[in-house]
Amino acid sequence: MTEDVENRPFIPVEYVVRLARTPWEKAGFYALRREVFCTEQHIFSGDDRDEIDDVAIPVIAACCVAGMPDRVVGAVRIHEAETGVWRGSRLAVQAEHRKLGRIGAELIRMAVSTAHSLGATRFLAQVQEQNVLFFRRLYWKSLGEVILHGLPHRDMQADLTRYPPHGLDQTWLLRPQPRNRQVA
Ligand SMILES: CC(C)(COP(=O)(O)OP(=O)(O)OC[C@H]1O[C@@H](n2cnc3c(N)ncnc32)[C@H](O)[C@@H]1OP(=O)(O)O)[C@@H](O)C(=O)NCCC(=O)NCCS
């Protein structure tokens, strides 16, 4: 075995993206948010839950081991803020799974298409400044700058024509492509 192969980290072959329903999916959803927004980004201390979690629909990405969903590595939540106006928030992908299998992009697609099927006529998010280009490439437009939690954000709106409605029982399978699986 070469040194390169020995040093290569484990990369899952498959991920699933779907609405979180089971207790382990919901526990993983909150644990990942704490990891990203409390421990990594220091935006909240201890826990990032708020009153929106009482009404929000959680969406997760889980990595698979031996073909079975094993661990939550991606999260986002959606809720209807006012009639027809839906919002997404707390988008997070665990650090070692970023830029690997389009997990963030597919979480957004699942989030917006789900809201669309539930009657959304607008879908909005407050996006951290370093992610504005990422959202633009996914057919979101900027509505203006805003400070949130003391950090620069952008109010952004999804182009719903790019996110067709779909049923709520969807499970999407993601397979990282070979070029993405080469980790230095
Ligand atoms: C932002 C975040 C969710 C992106 O998740 P991800 O799984 O790495 O994103 P994807 O793999 O789906 O990225 C899709 C494409 O966008 C690119 N991309 C990812 N993050 C980007 C960014 N911040 N700016 C520009 N492009 C970006 C990827 O390289 C990839 O490009 P490709 O299609 O050419 O391969 C992730 O970096 C994260 O969790 N960050 C910490 C928490 C955070 O910032 N949350 C968002 C709050 S608004």
The ligand as an SDF file (V2000), in Angstrom:
LIG
                    3D

 48 50  0  0  0  0  0  0  0  0999 V2000
  -21.9290   27.0600    2.5330 C   0  0  0  0  0  0  0  0  0  0  0  0
  -21.9300   25.5340    2.6270 C   0  0  0  0  0  0  0  0  0  0  0  0
  -23.2760   25.0590    3.1170 C   0  0  0  0  0  0  0  0  0  0  0  0
  -21.6610   24.9550    1.2070 C   0  0  0  0  0  0  0  0  0  0  0  0
  -21.8120   23.5330    1.2690 O   0  0  0  0  0  0  0  0  0  0  0  0
  -21.0000   22.5350    0.2890 P   0  0  0  0  0  0  0  0  0  0  0  0
  -21.5470   21.1820    0.4790 O   0  0  0  0  0  0  0  0  0  0  0  0
  -19.5440   22.7250    0.4610 O   0  0  0  0  0  0  0  0  0  0  0  0
  -21.3920   23.1230   -1.1280 O   0  0  0  0  0  0  0  0  0  0  0  0
  -21.4580   22.3080   -2.5150 P   0  0  0  0  0  0  0  0  0  0  0  0
  -20.4550   21.2000   -2.5020 O   0  0  0  0  0  0  0  0  0  0  0  0
  -22.8620   21.9450   -2.7760 O   0  0  0  0  0  0  0  0  0  0  0  0
  -21.0280   23.4480   -3.5260 O   0  0  0  0  0  0  0  0  0  0  0  0
  -21.5370   23.4830   -4.8520 C   0  0  0  0  0  0  0  0  0  0  0  0
  -20.5870   24.3090   -5.6880 C   0  0  0  0  0  0  0  0  0  0  0  0
  -20.4260   25.6120   -5.0970 O   0  0  0  0  0  0  0  0  0  0  0  0
  -19.0640   25.8470   -4.7230 C   0  0  0  0  0  0  0  0  0  0  0  0
  -19.0560   26.5410   -3.4310 N   0  0  0  0  0  0  0  0  0  0  0  0
  -19.2350   26.0210   -2.2010 C   0  0  0  0  0  0  0  0  0  0  0  0
  -19.1830   26.9930   -1.2630 N   0  0  0  0  0  0  0  0  0  0  0  0
  -18.9800   28.1400   -1.9330 C   0  0  0  0  0  0  0  0  0  0  0  0
  -18.8300   29.5070   -1.5280 C   0  0  0  0  0  0  0  0  0  0  0  0
  -18.9050   29.8660   -0.2450 N   0  0  0  0  0  0  0  0  0  0  0  0
  -18.6250   30.4380   -2.5020 N   0  0  0  0  0  0  0  0  0  0  0  0
  -18.5420   30.0970   -3.8080 C   0  0  0  0  0  0  0  0  0  0  0  0
  -18.6890   28.8150   -4.2560 N   0  0  0  0  0  0  0  0  0  0  0  0
  -18.8800   27.8630   -3.3250 C   0  0  0  0  0  0  0  0  0  0  0  0
  -18.4500   24.4550   -4.6400 C   0  0  0  0  0  0  0  0  0  0  0  0
  -17.0580   24.4820   -4.8650 O   0  0  0  0  0  0  0  0  0  0  0  0
  -19.1920   23.7170   -5.7390 C   0  0  0  0  0  0  0  0  0  0  0  0
  -18.6480   24.0890   -6.9830 O   0  0  0  0  0  0  0  0  0  0  0  0
  -18.6270   23.0880   -8.2640 P   0  0  0  0  0  0  0  0  0  0  0  0
  -20.0730   22.8570   -8.6260 O   0  0  0  0  0  0  0  0  0  0  0  0
  -17.8660   23.8500   -9.3000 O   0  0  0  0  0  0  0  0  0  0  0  0
  -17.9610   21.8290   -7.8000 O   0  0  0  0  0  0  0  0  0  0  0  0
  -20.7850   25.0350    3.5580 C   0  0  0  0  0  0  0  0  0  0  0  0
  -19.5660   25.6030    3.1530 O   0  0  0  0  0  0  0  0  0  0  0  0
  -20.9950   25.3390    5.0550 C   0  0  0  0  0  0  0  0  0  0  0  0
  -21.6940   24.6080    5.7500 O   0  0  0  0  0  0  0  0  0  0  0  0
  -20.3760   26.4170    5.5740 N   0  0  0  0  0  0  0  0  0  0  0  0
  -20.4410   26.7400    6.9950 C   0  0  0  0  0  0  0  0  0  0  0  0
  -21.8040   27.2050    7.4370 C   0  0  0  0  0  0  0  0  0  0  0  0
  -22.3470   28.3080    6.5560 C   0  0  0  0  0  0  0  0  0  0  0  0
  -21.6380   29.2010    6.1160 O   0  0  0  0  0  0  0  0  0  0  0  0
  -23.6630   28.2190    6.3090 N   0  0  0  0  0  0  0  0  0  0  0  0
  -24.3590   29.0960    5.4010 C   0  0  0  0  0  0  0  0  0  0  0  0
  -24.9250   30.2450    6.0760 C   0  0  0  0  0  0  0  0  0  0  0  0
  -25.6100   31.3660    4.8430 S   0  0  0  0  0  0  0  0  0  0  0  0
  1  2  1  0
  2  3  1  0
  2  4  1  0
  2 36  1  0
  4  5  1  0
  5  6  1  0
  6  7  2  0
  6  8  1  0
  6  9  1  0
  9 10  1  0
 10 11  2  0
 10 12  1  0
 10 13  1  0
 13 14  1  0
 14 15  1  0
 15 16  1  0
 15 30  1  0
 16 17  1  0
 17 18  1  0
 17 28  1  0
 18 19  1  0
 18 27  1  0
 19 20  2  0
 20 21  1  0
 21 22  1  0
 21 27  2  0
 22 23  1  0
 22 24  2  0
 24 25  1  0
 25 26  2  0
 26 27  1  0
 28 29  1  0
 28 30  1  0
 30 31  1  0
 31 32  1  0
 32 33  2  0
 32 34  1  0
 32 35  1  0
 36 37  1  0
 36 38  1  0
 38 39  2  0
 38 40  1  0
 40 41  1  0
 41 42  1  0
 42 43  1  0
 43 44  2  0
 43 45  1  0
 45 46  1  0
 46 47  1  0
 47 48  1  0
M  END
$$$$
